[in-house]
């Protein structure tokens, strides 16, 4: 009996997917996704059983805004992705994908109010319609995910489909820290690719911190000359421009973060006057381990601090085209301020009795500076949590409360939205925290509106973002650390709230992980199983031509070219063919065993 169930499970595993169980006593739950299941899940998705065939060798993406570089580049990228399906099969009928954008405006940069909605109609023709170019980008990504290959004919197929889609939240971000470890430009660009595959639209670039200052400033070049790890670990102005351009063409905003008043040790390496001198036993400039350094946290007493910031932010405003800057404001520990008799005197002169008042003074002066250079801004939650009354248009990012030992993030969200601030949630999506097993599930199940509050409060939640702090991450592991775990965040922020079945989602997430692997993103597995014969490091990895469950490749270990086809999830023909083969082999094995036993008895 045990052998029988092992046999049955083997058949199911081969036919229904590339995911498999952790143990045979723990069968997988949920409904297996059909071939070509998109991620994130569209708002409305109707799929017919009837299919059309694509001529991928000669596929052409036609749009109605000539000269629009965003659309031209997107068409070229997605044509190349679609041609990954070319496995030498029969030529299909459909050669053209028609993109119709209602607005003729080719916007230069993505922005916080961009319309990302789109519709897809796959019937006798393939048509994508959108209001803006940004919706067209999202729709092209979805179209590229609807495609799969027939294992009998090698034809490239799409089911007849109707999709009407738009994001649930306008802000869907990913924060990357490049100060604790420098992340090379090539890796940042590949990460932007992965973001576009998952419809994330904000790259929150935490570019500097205590540890290093890798941004090359034009106004203050000494900041990186003395604050970077080395001259190699610096993002030049050309590097920054390259990242912004790469993101722009993928409909991704780049919001830089320059965190103050804390997290500023690297600034002080070239501009010591920016930092507050700390005191120990009536001695200035002395460190007290576990409390403060010798010089720490920006000095709020000096007007020159804010003059410096105004000049610096004026440069940043010209360098980064997005309307928003992230001004940090987190973890402004007051121990250094508390140690200083000069700070005490300053507070007395300005009728301050609490250090939160000093924090409020600093915060609002910096917000005023940002306004002077025409910047809108985001800050971390601490000033608001400490009672600071920031300007009403401040966007507050809630990052605390994601771990069991802290106040739950839902309380922070309820309190901050009640005060009238727009909010971004990141508390439950700190991807630098790792654990054994399927931790993507907890990211998928985090619901930004799961806090007690009015509908008006919940409307103030403009989105969320995943964060990766790089104490233990650099260019060698950041992509596999992020993906596909960040994909779980991406679907939660894009798809309707009622798309929340984790067991069903794992099959689509597995498809998405395999897509990313095929497209050059080293996304880690979510469970036991395989994607195909193109696993990273295999002899055939570099020769993969298709990214479906089928893999066509040249076997480098043989003298002749071979074509291998792996079962695609949910394929009936594949099941029939595979089952016949396995049943035949099993029958042969059982008959051989029976004959051998009979022969053995006769010999006796």
N, C-alpha and C positions, 0 to 999 in steps of 0.2 A: 504493500500500500504506500509506504514512504517513497519507494522508487517511482510509483505511478504519479504521485503529486509533484515530485521533483521534475518528472517529465512534462507534466502539464504546465508547471510554472515556467519551465524553460521555453515552451512554445509561446506562452503569453508574453514573456519578456522579449523574445525575438520579434514578435509581430506588433506589439502595441507600443513600443517605445525604447528609447535608449537609456532611460532611467531604470534602475532595478532596486530591489529591496535591500535593506541593511541586513536582515536575516529572514530566512524562509518563513518563520512564524510571524513575521511582521509585513504582510502584504501592503502594497501601496494603496492609498486611498485616493478618491477624487476621480473626475472624468478626464480621460486622456484627450489631449488637444488634437484637433484635426491638422493635417498638413497646412503650412502657411498661416499659422495663427499669430497675429501681430501682438507686439508689446510696445508701449502700454495698450491695454484693451481700449478699443474705440468706444465712444459714447453710444453709438448705435451701429450695429454690425449685423447685416443679414447676408448669410452665405447660402448659395444654392448648391445642389449636388452636381449640376451640370457644369462642365469645364470648357474653357477655351484654350487654344494652344498659341504659344508665343514663338516668334522667330527671333530668338535672342541674338543670333549672330549679326542680324541687321536691324536691331531694335533702334528706334529713334524716338526721342522725347521732344515733342513740338510744343512751344508755348507762344503766347500772343503779345509778349513785351520784348521786342527786339532791342538788343543793346543793353539789357539789364544783366549786369555781371552776376548778381546773386542767383538769378534763375539759370543763366548760362552755365555757371559753375555747378549748380545743383543738378542740372540735367546731365552734364558730363559725368559727375560722380556716380549718380544712380544708374546711368547707362553701364558704367564699368561694373557696378555691383551686380546688376541684372545679368551681365554677360558671364559672371561667375557660374551661372547655371548651365552654360554651354557644355554638355557632356557628349557631344557628337551624335545626338539623336536626330530624329526626323525633324524637318523644318516645319515650324508652326505657321499659323495664318496671320497672327497679329504682329505687325511691324512697327506700329506707331502708338505712342501714348500721348494723348492730347491734354495739355495743361491750359486751362482757361482762368485767368486772373481778372476779376471784375474791375479792380482799380488799376489804372495804367501807371500809377506812381511807383517808381523803383526806388524805394526808400534806401538811404545810404546805410543806416545802422538800425539794428533791432532796438526796441525801447520798451518801457514798462507798460505801455498801452497798446502794443501791437496785437492785431487780430490774427490768431493762429488757427482759426477754424477752416475746415475744408470738407469736401464731399468727394467720394469715389464711386464711379459707376463702371462695373465690369460686365459687359454683355457682348454684343457683337463687336463693340469697340471698347477701348479702355480710356476713360475720361476722368480727369481730376479737375474740380472747380474750387476756387477759393476767392475770398474777398481781397486778400493781399498776397504779396510774394512770400510772406512768412508762413501763411497757411499752406501755400504751395510746397514749401520745403517740408513741412510736417507730413503733408499728404504723399509726397514722393517717398519719404521714408517708409510709410505704411505700405504703399504699393510694392516696394522692394521686398517687403516681408510676406506678401501674399503668394509669392511664387514658389512652386515646388516642381519636382520632376517625376514623371511616370516611370516606374522601374522596369516595365516591359518594353517600352518604346524609346525611352530616354527623351521623350518629348517634355518640353517645359510648359507647365500648366498653371492656370489660375481658375479658381472656382468663380462662377458668376456671382458677383458680390455688390451689395450696396452699403456704403459707409457714410454716415454723417457724424462728424467728430469735431470736438473742441476741448480745450483743456479746462479742468475744474478750477485750477489756480493759475494766475498769471505769472507768479514768481516760482520757478522750479530750479533751484540752484544746487551747485556743488562747490563747497569751499575747499581750497587746497592751500596748505601752509608750505611756503617755499623758503622759510627762514631757518627752521631747525635742521632741515636737510635741503640742500639745493636740488631742485628738480630740473633736469635738462629741458631745453626748449622742445626737442623732438618728442620727449615723453609727454609734455604738456599738450602738444598738438595731437598726439594720439589719444590722449584723454578727452580732448575736445571732440574728436571723431566719435568716441564712445558715448559722450554726452548727446551728440546729435542722433545717434542710433536709438537713444532712449528718450528723446524729446525733452531733455533738460535745456533750459534756455538762459541760465545765468552762471557764469564762471566768477565766483567770489574769490578773488586772488589775495590771500593773506600773505603779502609779499615780503614784509619785514617783521622782525620781532626782537626780543632781547638778544638772541643768539647771533644773528647776523643781519646786515643791511645790504641785500643783494641788488637793490634797485639803483641804477645809475641816474643820478639827478643832474640835470643841466645847470640848475641854479646853485646847487650845493654838491659838486662832484666829490667833495671830501667825505661825504656820508658813506659812500660805498668804498672809497679808497681805503678808509680806516675801519669801516664797519663790516665789510664783507669778509667771508672766511679767507678768500684769496682773490687776486685779479681774475682768476678763471671762474669763480663762483659769483658772477655778476650778470644781471640782465641789462644789456645795453639798450639804448634808445631804439636801435634797430630790432633787437629781440622783442621788446615790448610791442613795437609796431607790427611785427610779424605775428605775434600772438593775437593781437586785436583784429588784424585782418583775417586771420584764419578762422577766428570765432565769428566774425561778422558774416562771412560767406556761409556759415552754418546756422545763422539766426540765433547766435549766442551772445548775450551781453557780457562785457567784462567790467566788473565792479572791483576796483582796488580797495584794499584795506590798509590804512596807516594808523595803527592803534596807538593811542595815547590816553591818559597820562602814564599808565603803566606799560610794561612790555617795551621799554625804550632804552635799554642799556646800550644797544648798538648805535643809537643816535649820539649818545654821550661820548663815544670814542673819538668823535671829531668835534663835537659841540658840548663840552662838559657843562657849560653854563646853562644848558637846557634842563639839567637834572637838579633836583633838590639835594643840598648837602645834608646828610644825616648825622645825628649826634649820638655819642655814647660817653657818659660820665663827663659832661661839659666839654667834650672834645669834638670839634667839627670834622666831618669827613671820615668817620669811623663806621665800620660794619658791625652789625650784631647778628651773627648767624641765626638762621631760622626766623628772623624778623625783617631785616633790611640789609641792603648793601651800604657801602660808604657813600655813594651817590645813587639816588634812585628816584624814579617817578618825576614827571615834568614839574618844573617849579611854577606854581600858580601865582607867585608873588610878583613876578617880573613882567612888565609889559613887553619886554623883548621876546619872551617866550611866544606870545601871540603874534607879534610882528613876524617872527621867523616862520610860524605856521601859516600865516597868510601868504607869505612869499612862496612857501613850499607848495601849498594847496593851489595857488594860482598856476604853478607849473603843471601840477597833476591834472588840473582841469583842462589844460591844453593838450596833454598827452593822452588822456583817457577820455574818449568822446561820450561815454554814458553820462546821463544827468546825475547819477548817484555816485557817492563815495561812501565807503564804510569807515567810520571814525573810531571804531573800537569802543573804548571806555570801560572795558571789563577789568576785573581784578585789580582795581586801583587801591591796593592795600594801604591803609593810612599810617602804618607804623613809622615810616620815615618822617612824614609830616608831624606825627605826634612827638617825635624825638627832638624836633627843632624849636628852640626858643624864638627864632625869627618867624617861623610860621605861626606860633602862638601869638606873637605880637601883631602880626598881620591880621589875624582873625579878630583880635580885640579891637583893632582900629576900624574894622569893617563890620562890627557888631555881629560876629559869628560866634556861636557857642558850640556847635556840633560840626564834626568833620564832614558830615553829609552836606552841610551848607557850603563848605569849601569845595567839595566835589561839584555841587550845583553851580557855584561861581565859575569853576573851570569849564564845566560842560557847556554852559550857555555862552561863555566867551568864545569857545571853539566853534559852536554852532553858528554864532554870529560871523566868525571869520569865514566859515564855509559859505554862508549866505552872501558875503561880500564878493566872493569869486564865482557866484552864480551856481553853487552846488546844492543839490538836495542830498539827504544823508540818512544812513542807517547807523544805529548804535547797538551794542550788546545791552542786556537787560539791567545790569547792576545799578546804574544811576537811578532808574525809575524805581527799582526795588528798594533803594535807599531813601526814597522820598524826594528825589530831585524832580522838579517840575520843568521838563524840557519843552521845547517849542511844540505846538500842536501837530505840526506836519512831520515830526520825527517818526521814522519807522524803527520799531524796537524788535531786535532778534532775541527770542527766548531760547537759551541754550542749557539752562540748569534744570535739574529735576528728572533727568533721564535714567538715573541709577537709583537703586532701592534705598540707599542710605540718605537720600536727599528728599526735600519737599517735592512732591510730584509736580511735573511740568504743567499739569492741567490747572493747578492752583495759580501758577504764575500767569498762564494764558488768561485765566478768568480775571485776575486782578488788573493786568496791564490793558486788556481790551476794555475793561470797565472804565478805565481812565481816559479812554477815547483814542488811544494810539493804534495805528496800523501795526500788525505784527507779522513776523516770520518765525516759524517753528523749526528748530534744529535739535532739540533736546534728545529725541529718541533716535536720531540718525547720526550718532557719532561713530563712524565706521573704523576709527583707529582702535576702538575697543574690540578685541577679538575673543572668540571662544570656540571651543570644539563643537562641531555639529552645524545644524542648519540655522544659523543666526539670522539669515535673511528673512525668516518668518516673522521675527519680532519687528523688523523694520517694515515689513509689508502690512502688519496688523496695527501699526501706529496710526491713529485717526486724528488729524489736526483739530477736528471739531469736538473731540471727546472731552469737553470741559463744561462746567455749569455756567451758563450765560445766555443772554438773549440772542435772538436772531441778528440783531444789529451788531452785537459784539462779535459774533461769528463771521459776519461780513467784513469785519476789520482784519481777519486773517487773510493776508494776500498770498500766502503760500508757505513754502518751507525749503529746506536744503539739507543735504547730507554734508558732513564735514570730515575731513581727514587731516588730523594733526600728525606731524611727521617726526616725532621723537624716535620712532623705530621704523620709519619708512623713508625710502629714497627712490631713486629712479629704477632700482632693481626690482622693487616689489610693489610699487604704488598701484599699478594697473590691476594686478591680480588681487590686491587687497580691496580695491574699490569695486571691481566688477565680478559677478553680476549683483553684488550686494546693493550697490547704488541703484540698480535697476528696480529693486523693490520699492525704494523711495520714489523713483520716477513714476511708477504706475500709481502709487497712492496719491501723488500730486496731480497727475493728468486725468485719470479715469474717474467715472462717477463713484460716489461713496458706496453704492451697493455692489460694486465689483470688488468683492472682499473674501472670496472663497480661497483660502490658502492652499487647500489640497488640489483644487483645479488649477490654480495659478502655477504650481510647480512645473506642470508639463509645458505650459507656454514659456515659463522662465528658462526651462531647459533648452527649448528651441532657441530662445533669445541668446542664451549663453553660447550655443553652438554657432549661431550667426556671427556673434562677435569674434569667436575664435577663428572662424573662416575669414573674417575681414581683418585679422591681424591684431586683435585685442586679446591678450593672454588671460581671459576670464577664467576664474577658478570653478571647479565643479560644484554643484549644489547637492549631489547625492551620488551613490554608486551608479555606474553605467559608462556610457561612451558617446562621443559625437560621431565617430566614423574613423576611417583610416587616415585622418589628417591630424591626429593628436600631435601637439607640439613635441618636437624631438624625434618623431618617427622618421624613417627613411623617406617616406612619401610626403611629408608635411609640406615641403616647398613646391610640390607639383600639383597641389589640389586645384581643381578647376570649378568645382561645384560646392555650394554651401548647404545643400539640402541633406536629408538623411542618406542619400546616395553619395558615393564618392567615386569619382573617376580619376585614375591616376596612373602614372608610369611607375612600375615597381623597380626601384633602383637596385634591388638585390638579384634581379634576374636579367638575362640577356635580351629578353623580348618584352615588349609592352603588354601589359595585362590590364583588363578592366574589371574592377570589383564593384559590386553593387551591394550596399547594405540596406536592410529593411528600413523603410521610412515609417515613422510612427503612424499607426492607424491605417496602414495600407492593406486592403483586403487581398489584392492580388499577391502581394508579398507574403501574406499569411498562408494563402493557399499553396504557393510555390514552396515556401519553406517547410510547411507542414508535410506536404507530399514527400519531400526529400527526407525529412526526419523520420516520418512514419515508415518509409521504405527501409531506411537504415536500421531503425529499431526492429522492424519485422525480421530483417535479415539477421540481426544480432540474436533475437529471441529464438529463431529457427535454428541458427547455428548452435546456440547453447543447448537446445533440446536435442538436436542430433548428436552432439558430443556426449550428453548424458546417456542417451540410448546406446551409443557405441560403447561407452564405458561399462554399462550394465551387461551388454552382450559379451564384452571381453571377460567379465567376471564369470 
